[in-house]
Amino acid sequence: MLLTVWRKSLLFNCHGFTVFDARGDLAFRVDCYASARRRAEVVLMDVAGKPLLTVRRKRLSLTDHWVIYDGDGTARPLLSVRRHVSLRSSSKTLAHVTPLGSAAAASAAEYVVEGSYGRRACAVRDARGDAVAEVRRKESVGDDVFRLVADPRLGEPLAMGLVIALDEMFRGGSARSLLRRTWSA
């Protein structure tokens, strides 16, 4: 499943994402009124504005840690996304994704995110190394428009939830983020 992700909200004076399906129809949206600096929560919505997933920063964590919840955030947690910390600059690992909640999810293998989110070239891989989601550059377009390829095993909403968490972890703009993007390539 191929999505085109635009790192801009359709609403005036908002931050967020606008996501189109392969036919060019609006698939998802994210509209954030809060400052783009330190958001505690981001909601992925369908076209009508119904919350599909809530991506929430976990407080009191030593590293960037986000939890993806079903719906408006009052339902069960689905995934935990924790930024990878390594002293080796050659590490291609960006984050670790752990299924949460049900017994089936607990028995599922973890995912690892590898590559460079800043360069829009990263993949979410399962335990066998197969990609279940990929972020790819879109030809002749800047970093604000990119492609998201989602395997049906993960699904489009969860793949987009992972993109939201990665964007919060590796958002550009500060010298620290630029340094991180340089070393993660």
Secondary structure, DSSP 4 states (H G I P E B T S, - for coil): -EEEEESS-SSTT-EEEEEE-TTS-EEEEEEE-S-SSS-SEEEEE-TTS-EEEEEEEPSS-SS-EEEEEETTTTS-EEEEEEE---S-TT--EEEEEEE-SSHHHHHSPPEEEEEETTTTEEEEE-TTS-EEEEEEEPTT--TTEEEEEE-TTT-HHHHHHHHHHHHHHH-SSSHHHHHHHHHH-
